[in-house]
Amino acid sequence: MVKREHVVSVAFRLEESKHRQLRMALASEGLTLQKALEQSVDQVIARSRYRDETAYRPVDLMGILADTGVMELRDTERSEELDRDRKRL
């Protein structure tokens, strides 16, 4: 019996100019946006299996945004998203 994978749609927002630049850059490499995102996701998953907590930080904004409230909002949103994901599993 063949196991079927369920496909989940994910959306993210980009400014139109950034989206255009991304599409052009990917096209010049012979990639589609779908394929590039799948490869990126695979890389993040692979890194998460073999890293310690201090080895990988995409962006450390603590110093720049320390007094703006943005970091607290980001942490709250991350916690809520992780909670939703845990409930789904």
Protein Blocks (a to p, Z undefined) as FASTA:
>chain_A
ZZddddddddddddfklmmmmmmmmmmnopafklmmmmmmmmmmmmmmmccfklpcfbac
klmmmmnommmmmmmmmmmmmmmmmmmZZ
